[in-house]
Amino acid sequence: MKKLLMILFMVLILSGCATQEPAQTTTEAVTTTAETTPPGYYVPQSSVEKQTNGAVRMYQLPDENYSDISAIGDQILLTAEQGNPTLTVLTGADCVPTASLTVPVEGEALYNGYAYFLGEEKEIVFLDAQLNEASRLQLPEDMQGQPVVSPGGEEVYYCVGNEIYAIEVERKISRLLKTHEYTEQTLTDCYFEGDLLACRVGENDVLYISSKTGQTMYAQNDIADLFTYENSYLALRTDGTVLQKIIGTNDGQSKQWNLEEANVTGALALGGTLGWRVDEGDNLTLNFYDNDTGLRSAVQIVDGVGAPASVYADRWSNSIWLLCQQGQTLLRWQPKLSAITEETVYLSELYTAEVPDEEGLKECQERAKTFQKSNGVLVYVWEDAVKNPGEYTLEAEYQPEAIHRQLNDLLPVLQEFPSKFLKKSNSKKLRICLVRSIDGEQKAVQYWSGKYAYIVLTEGIDLRNEFMRCLGYVVDSHVLGNSPDYDYWYTTNPDGFTYGAENQSPEYLENATRYFTSENAMKSPVEDRSEIFYQAMLPENQEMFRSEHMQKKLTMLCKAIRDAWDTKKEEDAFPWEQYLNEPVAYKKK
């Protein structure tokens, strides 16, 4: 595991440039350079600048289709998409447009702002800082997909069949980098000046390959986004269902941000991380966090501009640029002009399965214990949840954030049941286990271990539906042991019907003549009754219970539950009785 973590760390410290699929069109690029200095896009004394006391400058762009902001050296580069992408270079504090280029490739096929790929001709065109064509590189006709250009433009990488090649741009010397078993492969990124390549194979796997040796360093698809600058990085990494926000440097130190914002991006050139959110009034709140101290060092609210489509941290102006309002407004925020003083530290150790957040997990355990007193069931989390796995392989959830989400989802589900329903008889033996995974892929299972019933639920599922489905088996077991009503269950089925038989009549599943909820329900009476209970608890399921046959079955099930739980004289209808045409609730004489 230590080796795996070291490899993961190597991946996290590397920087990348996203590549995208090109389309094919003409090969003539049109570059325009201003003969005289035009006015800039800066709006002096704008409402934004006034409300932020000068911390945020506003630039009004002449178009609404700008989608990306980056840089060429100390110049800002905007990308607009109107069929073929258009690049615009902005210079100086007033953002004076000094060059533009219409790329002869529809869609997005740009590399670092200074190169684009012509798919039909298999050529890469390199640009200078004023967007003039500097050179071209011819690639083999049998290459597949699109190439990847190293961040500095020194090398280009491409695929041919199950092989990966590298070619030096200046000397045009090509070398075979790797041969493997994957014939369907796509290069997507390169990192650390091209030292590591990301290659997508199959549907879900990503191989991280050394561009020096061709060795596969890491194979995983858990990095959602990666930002780098010099020797520092911010990685957004999925761990189960939790998105970890990890920062670190190439000396091996890494920590994780504990931030409320869902939107987080790197501002590494300024030594920080940017978190932002937008309220219902389209007011944008920007939070700047210092990567060294872990403190929030700047806060700025900008009214009415909405969510940024693109963000870029600029070391030349010590600013963060934001492209807002459908690409029509450009903002430049200087965090130092919005400085605050706080004592809360938002950085913590990077928790893993081997080194979990034990304090946070103990809080989860204490919270889970409260469910027994309030709802009559035992709820197990973390290590307690996998102590009795039955015949399954259970993986414990070790992220407190994920466990709290599960508990939040479970509580209202348990509260749907009548008072003491889950506390009586067999239900006293009910254990609910909240885990990360079941056999690697199942959502939920129900089984018995000794005299106890277990319902095991994973994170990220429709918890209510899966819980009701599993609970149907527990309810059926309790009724069988406490009521004779199911002795006549077979009378509710079609004449001559046999559970488990093949080629059952399709009419049994048609609403007008329905006898069963699904084909699975025809396997056994337990499956039949359990599914009826589960389906009766779901919303908007009236049609399934419209036939007289389903009404007969549902009525028998509801009466049997009342008998087994000794609730025949309850006047209120229970949730699973919602689709009965004739209520079975007790009526006072």
N, C-alpha and C positions, 0 to 999 in steps of 0.2 A: 504493500500500500504506500510505503514511503516513496518507492520508485515512481508510482503513479502520480503522487502529489508533486514530485519534482518535475515530472514531465508536464503536468498541468500547469505548473508555475512557469515553465519555459514557454508554454503557449500564451499565457496571460501577459507576459512582458513584451510581447511582440506587437508591432504596429501594422496596420493593414490599409489597403485602399480598395474600396468595393468596385467590382466590375459588374457590368450589366450587359444583357443581350443586345447586340446590334441588329438593325434592320438594313436593307440594302437599297441604295438609291444612287444618284449621280456622285461622281468623285471630285467635283469641282467645289472647293471651299471658297467662300467670299469673305475676305478680310477687309475691314474698314478702319483706317487710322485717321484721327482728326487732324486737319491741317492747321487749325487754330484752336486755342484752348477754349472749349465750350464751358458754359456755366455748370456747376456741380448740382447734385441732387439734394444737397443739404437745405433744410427749411429753417432759417433763422427764427429764433423766438417762437418755436412751435408750441402748441398746447402741451405736448408731451414733455418738452424741455422745461417748460414753466412748472408743471406739476411735480417734476422730479428735481427741481432746483439745479438743473444743468447736468445731472448725472446721466441722463439719457438724451441723446441727440436723435432727431428724426430725419429721414431722407425719403423724399417722395419719388418713387420710381415711375417711369413712363409706361409701365406695362403691368398687367395683373398675372402674368404667367411665369414669373420667376419661381423656381422650385428649390434652388440650391445656392449656398454661399460658401466659398472657399477662398483660396489665395494663391497667387503666383508671386513669391517673394514677399515684398511689403505692399503689394497691390491686392485689392479685393477683386475676386472673380465671381460674377453672377452667371447662373445658367437659367435660361428661359426655354420653356418647351412649347413650341408652336409648330407641330409637325417635326421639322428638323430642329435640333437644339441650337440656340443662339447663345454665344458666350460674350460677356461684356466685362472689360477691365475697368475698374474704378481706381482713381489715383488721388491721394491726398486726403486731408481731413474733411474736405467738402465733397468727396466722392465724385470727382470729375471723370466722366466716361472718356477714356483715351483710346480704346480699341474695341472692336467687336468682330465676331466671326459667326457665320451660319455654317454649322457642321453638316456635311452632305450625307448624313446618316440619320434616318428617322428613329425616334426613340432615344434611349440613353446608351451610349457606347463610348463614354469618356474615361480617360485615365489620368487622375491627378490634375486635371484641367489643362494638361499640355500635350495630350495625345488622343487620337481617336482611331477606331478600327474600321476598315472597309472590308465587310464580309465577303462580297463578291470577288474582289480583287485579292483578298488575303494579304492586305497591306495595313501597316500601322503608320499613321502620319503624326510626326512630332512637331510641336509648335514652340516658338520662342515666347518671351514675356509679353510681346505685343501681338500675339496670336498669329504671327506669320509662320508659314510652313518652313521648318528648319531642315527636316530630312524625312525619308521614308524607309521602311524596312519591309522587305518582301518575305512572307512566310510560305511554307510548303502548301501545295494545292490540296494535299490529303489531310491537312490538319482539321480537327473537329472542334465545334463550339467556338469559343473566342479565346484569345490569349490573355495573359496577365502580365502587366508591366510592373517592374520593380519600382518602389517609391522614388528612387533617384533617376529612373529611366535608363539605367545601365544595362539591364537584361530584360529579355522577354521570355515567357514560359508558355508552352502550348502542348496540346495532346494530339497524338496520332494513334488511334486504336487503343491498345492497352499500354501505350508508352507515353512518357512525359519527357519533353525536350526543353533545353535552355539554349538561348542564343544571345551572344554578346552584341549589343546594338552597334558599337563603334567598329569592331573588327568583323562582325557578321560571321562569327564562328559558332557553329551549333554543336551541342553535345547531348548524348542520351543521358538522361538523369535517372529514370526509373522505368522498370518493366514489372507489371504485376498482373493479377488475374482479372482485374476489372476492365472490361471493354467499354462499358458505359461510364464515363467519368467526365467531370467538369471542373476545371480550375476556377476558383471563385475569388481568392485573395492571396496576397503575399505579405509577409511581415518582416520586420527588422531588416530593412533594406534588401529584401528578397531572400534572406537566409532561410525562411520557412514558408512553405506554400500550403494553402488550404485547398484540398481536392474533394469535392463531393462525389460519393459513389453510392449507388443504390438510391433509396428514398430518404434515408435518415442519417447515414453515416458520413462523417467528415474525417478525412485523413490529413494529418499535419506532417508534411514531408520536408526533410532537410534539402535545400537546394544545392548543398555542397556534396552530400554523400548519397542522396536518394533514399535515405533511411526513413521509415515511418516512425515518427517520434511519439505520436499520440493519435488515438482514434476515438472520437467522441463528438457528440452534437449538442453540447451543453452551453456553449458560449453564444449568447444572444447578440451581444454587441461588444466592440472593443475599441477603446480610444488610447492612443499612445502619444508621448512626446519625450524625446530624448530617452532617458532611462526610466521613465515612470509610465504607469498605465492605469486605466480604469476599465475593468471588465464587468459586464453584466452577464452573470452566469446562472443558469437555471439549475437548482439543486432540488430534485423532486418537483414540487409545484411552487417553490420559493425562488424568487429572483434575487440572487445575491449581488450586491454592488461592492466590488472588490477593488481596492487600490493597492499599489505596491511599486517597488522599484526592482531593478535587476540585481540588487544585492541580496535578494531572497526574502525580504520582509514584505508581508502583505497583511492587510486588515480589511474589515468590511464596514461599510456605511450602514447606519441604522436610521434611514430617512423615511419620512412619511410620503414624500412625493413619488408618484408612479413614474414621472418623467425625469430622468437623470441623464446628463450628458457630460462628457469630459471637457474641462477647461484647463487642461494640464499645462498649456503654455503659460498660464497665469498662476500655476501652482494650486489649482483648486478643482472643485466639482460643482457643476451647476444643477440645481433642482428647480423645477418650475411647475406651476399649476394654474389653471384658468377657472374662474368661477362662472356662475350662470350669466353674469353681466359682461362676459368676455374680458374681464379685468385680469391681467397677467401678473402673477407674483413670482419674482425671481429671488432665489436664495443661493448665495455663494458660500461654499464650505471650503475651508482651508485644509489641504491634504496633509499638512505637517502637524497641525494642532488638533484637527478634528472638530474645530469650532465653526459655527456659522459666523462669518465675518462681515457679510453685507446682505442687505435686504432691500428690494425695490419693487414697488407696485406701479404698473403702468395701466391706466384705465382704457378699456375699450379696444385693445389691439388684438385680443384673441390669442390663440396658440401659435407659436412659431413653427414654420414649416422646416426651417433649417437654422442651425446654430453654429457659430465659428468663433473660437477663442484666438485672438490676434495678439501675439507678443509684441509686435511693432508699436501698436497704439495702447497696449495694456487694456484692451477692451474686449467685450463680448458682443458680436454682431448677431442680430436676430432678424430673420426674414418673416414678416407677419402680414396679416390681412390679405390672404390669397396671393402673396408675393408682390404686393403693391407698395408695401411700406418696409423700409429698412431701418432698424434701430441700432444704435451703438451705445452700449452701457459700459460705463467705467465703474466697476465695483468699489474702488477706493473712495469714490464720491458718495457712496451709500453705506459707508462703514457703520457697523454696530459693535457693541461689546456684549458678549454672552459668556456664560460659564458652562453651559451644557456641552458635553463632548459627545459627538455623534459617531465616533469611531469605536469599534470594539475588536476583539480578537476574531480571526476567521474561524468559524465553527464548522466542524466536519463530523462525520459519523464516529470517527476515532476520538475526536476532541470536541464533544458537543457542549452546548450552553447548559450546563447542569443546573445552574440557578434558575434559568428560564423554564427548564423542563420540570423542575420540582414545583414551580408555580402552576404549571399545567396539571400536574398530578393532584395538587391540592384543589384546584378548581373542579377536576373530574369527580373528586370525592363528594362534592356538594350535590351531584345529580342523584345519588342514592337517597338522600334525605328528601329532596324535593320531588323526585319522579319515580322512586322505587326501583331503580335499576342500577347495577354496578357498571361504571364506565372506566375502562382501562386505557391508558396512553403510554407512550414510550416503551420502556422495557417490560412493563407489566402487561402490555397488550399482546406480546408475542410469547408469553410463558406457556400457554396451552394452545398450540397451533393446530391440534387435530392432525389430519392428514395433509395439511397445507404447508407451504413455505411462506412465512410471513416476514416482512421486513419492517422493522420498527421505524416510525417517524420520529426524527430527532430535531426537527426544526420547530421551535415553539410557535412561530408565526403560523405554520400550517396547522398545528394542533388547535390553536385558538380558533382558527377558521372552522375546523371540524366541530368543535364544541359549540360555536355560535350557530352553526347549521343544525346541529342535533337538538338543541334545547327547545326551539319552537315545535319540532316534530313530536317530541315526547309530551309536550303540553297539550297536544291535540286530544290525547286520550282522557277518558273520564277519570275522575278521582279514584285512586286505589286500583285501577284496572291493571296497571303494570306491576303492582305490588302483590297481587293475589296468586296463590297456588304456584303453578309452574313458573310463572313470571318472576317469582322471587329468586328463581335460579338463573334468570337471564343476565348475561354479561355482554356488554357492547365493547368491542375493541376497535380503536381507531389506529390504523396503521398506514404505512407508506405504500406497500404493495402486497398483493396476494398472488403467489406463484408467478410474479412478474407482470401479470396482465389482467387478472380478474378484478372487477369493481367491488364486489361484495359477495360474501358467502355466509351460510348458516350451517352450523353443525353442533353435535352434542359431544361433550367430553365428560364421561362419568354421568352424573345426574344433572349437569349444568348445560343450559343452552347458550351457545355463543353466536352473536352476530358480529361479523367483522366487516368494517367499512374502510375504504381507502379515501384519500383526499382528492378533491377536484371532480367528484361525481355529483349526480343529482341525488343527494343524500336521502331526501324524503322518499323518493321512488324506490331506491334500493333498500332502504330500511323496511318499508312496508312489504316489499316482496319477500324479504327474509323473515319478517315477523309472521307472515302467513303460515309458515311451517310450525313456528312455536305455538301459535294460536290453535292450529289443527291438533297438535299433540296434546294440548291441555283439554280440548273438547273431548277427544277420544278417551281420556282418562277420567272425565268428570261428567259425562252426559251420554245417555243412550240414543240421542236423536239421530246420530249418523248411522244407526243400524239399518235405516231404510233409505240410505243414500242412493242405492242402485235403482230405486224406483223413479229417480229423477232423470235417468238416462233413456235414450231411444231403445225401443224393443230390439233385443238381440245384440246390443252394443257390448263390446269387450274391450276393456282398457289394454292398451299396448298393441292392439291388432293393427295390421298394415292396411293401407288403402281405405281409410275412413271416408265417409261421405262428405263432400265439400259443403253440403247443406248445413252440416253441424256448426259451421263457422259463419254462415250468412245471417245477418241481423234478424231477419224475419223468422227464420227457423233455427236460430242459434241454440245450441246445447252447451257449448264450451267456449272458453275465452280464447284458446289458442290450440294449435296442434300439440304443444307440450302438455296441456291439461288433459289430453286423451291418453297419456301414458299410465296414469295411476290415479286413484281417488284422492290421494294426498296432494298430488300436483293440481288436480282439478279444484279442490276446495281452497288450497293455498292461493292459487291464482285468482279465484273469485274474491277472496278477502282483499288481496292486493289491488285488483282492478276496481273494486268498489270504493277504495280509498282515494282513487285518482280523480281529479277534476274533469269535468266535461266528458263523462263516460256513459252518459244516459243511454245512448243507442245500443251499447253492448248488452244492456239489461232490459231491452224493450220486449223481447219475445217472452211468451208465457212459460217456456221451458227454463229460461234464465231466471225469471221471477220465482219459479218454484224452487230452484236451487238456492238462490239468494235468501229466500224466506226461511228455508230449512237451516241454512248456515247461521243466519241472524238469531233464530230461536235457540239453536244449539249453543251459541256463545252466551246468550242470556242465561240459559240453564246452567252451563258450566261455571259461569262466574256468579251465579246466584243473584242476577240483576233483573229477574222477570218483572219485578214491580217498579222498575225505573220508568219514570214518565217521559224522560227526555230521550229522543232518538240518538243513537250512537253514530259516529262518522261513517262507519261501513254500512249503515242502513239508509243512506241518502237516496239510493235509487229504487227503493221499494215502492211499488204502487199502493200496497196496503200496509200501513205501519204496523209494527209488532210491539211498539211501546205500550206500556201499561196504561189502561184507562180506568180512572176511578168510577165506581158505580154511583 
